[in-house]
Amino acid sequence: MLTKSEKQIMDLLWSVNRPLSCSEIVELSGDKTWKDSYVHSLIKSLMKKDVVEIQAFELISRSYARKFSPKLTKEAFYLREYLEEDPDNNTMLKLFKAYAEAARDAQEMKDIEAVIKKWKKSHTE
């Protein structure tokens, strides 16, 4: 489970779709009054939770800054969180059924069927 501040950083990383340094996170955080040291602590925590990784190093002035990116897509992260919350063996099936029942139109169901067909093809060969 993420803290409110950790979630805000993850939302930022997911939205910009490129690796960011702690300084860039501070700059892009808008009305937040986060300091670099606080963002470093949050990033360290996110790395322990295995949701953020070091993607690159960039030379800034005379030192290198680490750039971070999400290890998971937003959807994969929330699926993982949901599955960890309810480790019942049928959780994935229940989730899939609920999603299928909530489908908005026939095209969405066709897209789901295409994903299933692709999965079957790659797992039966």
Contacts in CASP RR format, 6 or more apart in sequence:
PFRMAT RR
TARGET T0000
AUTHOR 0000-0000-0000
METHOD contacts of the structure
MODEL  1
MLTKSEKQIMDLLWSVNRPLSCSEIVELSGDKTWKDSYVHSLIKSLMKKD
VVEIQAFELISRSYARKFSPKLTKEAFYLREYLEEDPDNNTMLKLFKAYA
EAARDAQEMKDIEAVIKKWKKSHTE
1 81 0 8 1.000
2 10 0 8 1.000
2 46 0 8 1.000
2 49 0 8 1.000
2 51 0 8 1.000
3 42 0 8 1.000
3 45 0 8 1.000
5 34 0 8 1.000
5 38 0 8 1.000
5 42 0 8 1.000
6 42 0 8 1.000
6 45 0 8 1.000
6 46 0 8 1.000
6 49 0 8 1.000
8 29 0 8 1.000
8 32 0 8 1.000
9 25 0 8 1.000
9 39 0 8 1.000
9 42 0 8 1.000
9 43 0 8 1.000
9 46 0 8 1.000
10 46 0 8 1.000
10 51 0 8 1.000
10 52 0 8 1.000
10 70 0 8 1.000
10 74 0 8 1.000
10 77 0 8 1.000
11 74 0 8 1.000
12 20 0 8 1.000
12 25 0 8 1.000
12 28 0 8 1.000
12 29 0 8 1.000
13 20 0 8 1.000
13 25 0 8 1.000
13 52 0 8 1.000
13 68 0 8 1.000
13 69 0 8 1.000
13 70 0 8 1.000
14 70 0 8 1.000
14 73 0 8 1.000
14 74 0 8 1.000
16 28 0 8 1.000
18 69 0 8 1.000
19 55 0 8 1.000
19 56 0 8 1.000
19 67 0 8 1.000
19 68 0 8 1.000
19 69 0 8 1.000
20 28 0 8 1.000
20 67 0 8 1.000
20 68 0 8 1.000
20 69 0 8 1.000
21 58 0 8 1.000
21 60 0 8 1.000
21 65 0 8 1.000
21 66 0 8 1.000
21 67 0 8 1.000
21 68 0 8 1.000
22 36 0 8 1.000
22 39 0 8 1.000
22 40 0 8 1.000
22 43 0 8 1.000
22 65 0 8 1.000
22 66 0 8 1.000
22 68 0 8 1.000
23 36 0 8 1.000
23 60 0 8 1.000
23 65 0 8 1.000
24 67 0 8 1.000
25 34 0 8 1.000
25 39 0 8 1.000
25 43 0 8 1.000
25 68 0 8 1.000
26 32 0 8 1.000
26 34 0 8 1.000
26 35 0 8 1.000
26 36 0 8 1.000
26 39 0 8 1.000
43 52 0 8 1.000
43 68 0 8 1.000
46 52 0 8 1.000
46 68 0 8 1.000
47 53 0 8 1.000
47 54 0 8 1.000
50 71 0 8 1.000
51 70 0 8 1.000
51 71 0 8 1.000
51 72 0 8 1.000
51 77 0 8 1.000
52 68 0 8 1.000
52 69 0 8 1.000
52 70 0 8 1.000
52 71 0 8 1.000
53 68 0 8 1.000
53 69 0 8 1.000
53 70 0 8 1.000
53 71 0 8 1.000
54 66 0 8 1.000
54 67 0 8 1.000
54 68 0 8 1.000
55 67 0 8 1.000
55 68 0 8 1.000
55 69 0 8 1.000
56 66 0 8 1.000
56 67 0 8 1.000
57 64 0 8 1.000
57 65 0 8 1.000
57 66 0 8 1.000
57 67 0 8 1.000
58 64 0 8 1.000
58 65 0 8 1.000
58 67 0 8 1.000
59 65 0 8 1.000
70 77 0 8 1.000
72 80 0 8 1.000
79 95 0 8 1.000
82 91 0 8 1.000
82 95 0 8 1.000
83 91 0 8 1.000
83 92 0 8 1.000
88 94 0 8 1.000
99 112 0 8 1.000
100 109 0 8 1.000
100 112 0 8 1.000
103 109 0 8 1.000
103 112 0 8 1.000
END
